[in-house]
């Protein structure tokens, strides 16, 4: 495990936990970083995808994408629990998936660039 892994892997897990907690706390208590919840979903999942692509360079980006899409689906299923007073939304899941694609593509390009620098 090199220095980048020691930084990026814990950062990924912290971001993942933060995203999940922010998604399931009552909406009034959730942190707001944008005016639209779709934008917040896109920021969260772009960040998670980028971190995943960079932290787990040995994992195919499509696998990371599937796992992150599963995480997005888990959030929506959890938000459908009535006691949480959150709204599950297919549009949120689509925003997640779009951001995952962009984040993984950007991460993949950075991985290729870093590999060239090391060579």
N, C-alpha and C positions, 0 to 999 in steps of 0.2 A: 504494500500500500504506500503510494507516494504522498507527498505533501498536499497535492491537489485533492486526492481522495479523502485525506483526513479533514479537509475543510468542507468539500462539497457534499459528501455523504451525510454528515450530521446536519448541514444546512438544508439539504433536501428533506430529511425526516422532520426537522423543525417546521419547515414550510408546509409539509403535508399535514402535520398535526394542527398547525395554526389554521389552515384552510378548512379542515374538518370541523374544528371547534367553532370557527366563525360561521360555518354553514348551518350548524345545528342549534346554536344558542338562539333565544328569541330574537326576532328581527330587530326589535327596538334596542337590544343590547349588542348586536353585531357591529363590529368595526366597519366604518364606511371609508372607502378610499376613492370612490368614484360616484358620480351621480346616478349611474345605472348599474343594476345588479348584473346585467350581461357583461358590462365592461369589467366589473369586479371578477366575474367568473373567468373572463379571458385573461386578465392580469394574473390571477392565481394559477391557472393551468398552463399558461405560457411559461411562467416562472418554474413550475414543477417540471414541465417537459424539458426545458433548457437545463435545469440542474440534473435531471435524470440522464440526459444524453451526455453530459460532461462527466458526471460522477461514475457512471457505469459504462465506460468505454468498451468493455468486452461484451456488452449486451446489445443485440440488434435493436435498432431504434423502433422497428415495428412492434417488437415485444414490449418495450417500454410504453409505446403508445397504447397498446391493448390494456396493459395494467393500469395506466392512468385513466383510460376511458372507463374501465371497471370501477375505479375510485370515484369518478364523476357520477356513474350510475348509482353507486352506494350512497353518495350524498343525496341524490334525488329520492331514492327509496327511503332513506332516513328522514328526509324532510316531509315525506308523506305520512309520518306518524302524527296523528292528530294532536297529541299532548304537547308536541314541540311548537305548535302554532306557526309552522313554516309551510311554504307552498312548493311542492314538487313541480318541476316544469321541464317538459321536453325541450323547450327553447334554451333553457339553461344548459342542458346536456349537450345540445348542438353547439352552443358557444364554447363549452369545455372542449369538445372534440376539434373544433376549428382551431382553437388556441393550442391544443396539443400538437396538431399537424405543423403549425407555424413554428412553435417552440422546438420541436424535434428536428425540423428541417434546419433551423438556425443552429441548433446544437450540433447536428451532423456536419454542417459546414465548418463550424469551429473545430470539431474533432479532426477533420481532415487537415485544416490549417495547422493545428498544433502538431499533428503527426509529421507534416512536412518540415516544421521547424526543428523537431527532434532528429530528423534524418540528416 
